[in-house]
């Protein structure tokens, strides 16, 4: 058997599994969670509040915790784009 059972997903794995372009707005700052149509920028905006617990946010959004991890992984790679989107919304 290859690999450890239950091994943590890499950022690449999370992004491929959970993040996709918004078909109506195909720009890097408009990507969303596959199957949920929740924008990554909206999740990141919530997570900027240190009082927000990622697991609680997942429950409130009714998404798996790995989807929140994927949004964070995407943000790490595209921080400038997402930060600009959040700034534009402020």
N, C-alpha and C positions, 0 to 999 in steps of 0.2 A: 504494500500500500504506500503510495507516495503522499508526502505532506502530513502535517498533523491535523487531526480531526478538530474542527472548530477553530482553525487558525484565523486570526484577524485579517480582514480584507485590507488591501493596500488602498491608498488614495485613488490610484488608477482604477482598481476594481470597483470602488464605491461610485466613482464618477460615471463609469460605463453603465453600471447597474441602475443608478438612480437619477442621473441628470440627462436632460435632453433639451434641444432647442425648442422654444415656443414657436409653433408653426406660423403664427400670426405676426411675430416680432422676432425674426431670426438673428438677433444680435447677441453678443456675449453677455451683456448685462441683463438679458431677458430670459436666460435659461430657467427651466423649472424642473420640479420633481416629476419623473415619469409616473403617469397614472393618477397624479394628484393635481396637476396644474397650479402648484404653489411656487411662486418665484423664489429663486435662491436669494435674491437681494432682500426679500421680505423676511426670510428666515434669519439671514445674517443681521438684519436690522434689529430683530428681536433679541438675538444673542449678544448684541453689544451691551445690553443691560446686564451687569454682573449678577443681578438678582434672579435672572431667568435661568432656570435649570433646563438643560437640553432634553432630558428625559420627560420632564413636564411639558415642554414645548411640543415634543413629539406626540404626547398623549392629547394635548389640546388641538393639534393639527390633524390628529388621527392618521399619523404616518408612523412607520417603523423607525426606531431610533437610528438605524443605519442610514435612513434618508437624511436625517439631520447631520449625521457625520459626513455624508456625501456633500451636502451644502457647504459645510465647513472646509472640506477638501477642495472643492471648486473655488471657494473664496481664497484659500491660500495660494492658488495658482493665478487667480484673476483679481487680486485685491484692489488694484487701481481702478479697474472697470466697475467693480461693485461699489467701491467707495464713492466714485463719481456719481453713480446712480442714486445712492443714498443721499448724497449732498444735494443733488438736483431735486429730490423729493422733500428735503427739509424746509 
